[in-house]
Amino acid sequence: QTLHIVTEVVLPIEMPFQPWIILKELVGQAKPFTYVAFVMLLVLMLTQYICHNIVESSETKGTTTSTDENDATLDECAACERKADDLKTCVACKEVKYCDATCQKSHRSKHKKECRKLAAELHDEALFKQPPKEECPICCLSLPHPKHIMFMACCGKFLCNGCIYAQLETSGNSSCPFCRAHAATEEDYIERLKKRIAVNDAEAFQSLACKYDKGTLGLPQDRKKSRELMLRAAELGSRDAYTCLAADYVEGRVEMNMKKLNHYWERAAMGGCLTSRFNLGSRETGERNNMDRAMKHWMIGARDGHDESLNNIRQGYTNGFVSKDDFEEVLRARKETTDEMRSDQREAVVRHAY
């Protein structure tokens, strides 16, 4: 009976190789063999069968797991729940995704409230982030405040007045300390700006806009052209352009629009303009009566060395709006910033009123 089960049930099972051929040959030759040899051969066949099934099971499981992992990496449409890797992200909140405009429109009523909340959180996160510090490409020290730096139209670099003064003192000429371009006449300077504008240099747009605004360097005064150039500079990311556009509203050159004014101040502040940052804090206390947000703005400005912001933080500490730990942290950060901007050349500029 055992031999019948082995030959009729176990042997027909498909396996990678067929050891039962040996058994059939032994039986066919009708030679006697011991039970030990028979049992060993039976164990060999069963072991091979079990291992074969384990391999097949692992391959099937691996395929299923791989499929599940691929599904997990796909994005899901918030409206129709379709999964794909080419969905469009919501521009405002950056959280949900849609197949197309139709899905986004159908889901708008459900997502609108949450979207505004998430968008506001993202905006505040970017607004109250300490701006990165820019360095002078020559001395590699943090650039001082805008009134102590100069835009070089020849190479498109911002240089500190210390390096410019050092070049004048050592060589006796006013060539560019970075690219060694010769000192430019008014016509040469305008041509250099135009070359920088041709490659979409934001600061070149802003600089030329200022020249048209004041009618300097032989250019006619043209406020309309100046504003067009300034808007283009802002689109390209010029911090100073945002500052100038905001000044147009403050000085009454254009009709007041508080929404745009606030937008330009915010963009300039995120780019590192300390005056715009101070103005945002003043507006929070005056129009919105939000002292917490005002102190956040002034703390950022005070860390970067803005004196008026530091005075307001000191007053806020006295009145209990700023904690002792925050006030001490601001003072330490301000000292570090001041030390990073200090150099013998820059101090010489102050002494000689260059």
Buried (B, 14 or more C-beta within 10 A) or exposed (E): EEEEEBBEEBBEEEBEEBBBEEBEEBBEEEEEEEEEEBEEBBEBBEEBBEEBEEEEEEEEEEEEEEEEEEEEEEBBBBBEEEEEEEBBEBEBBEBBBBBEEEBBEEBEEEBEEEBEEBBEEBEEEEBBEEBEEEBBBBBEBBBBBBEBBBBBBBBBBBBBBBBBBBBBEEEEEEBBBBEEBEEBEEEBBBEBBEBBBEEEBBBBBBBBBBBBBEEEBEBEEBBEBBBBBBBBBBEBEBBBBBBBBBBBBEEEEEEEEEEBBBBBBBBBBBBBBBBBBBBBBBBBBEEEEEBEBBBBBBBBBBBBBBEBBBEBBBEBBEEEBBEEEBBEEBBEBBEEBEEBBEBEBBEBBEEEEB
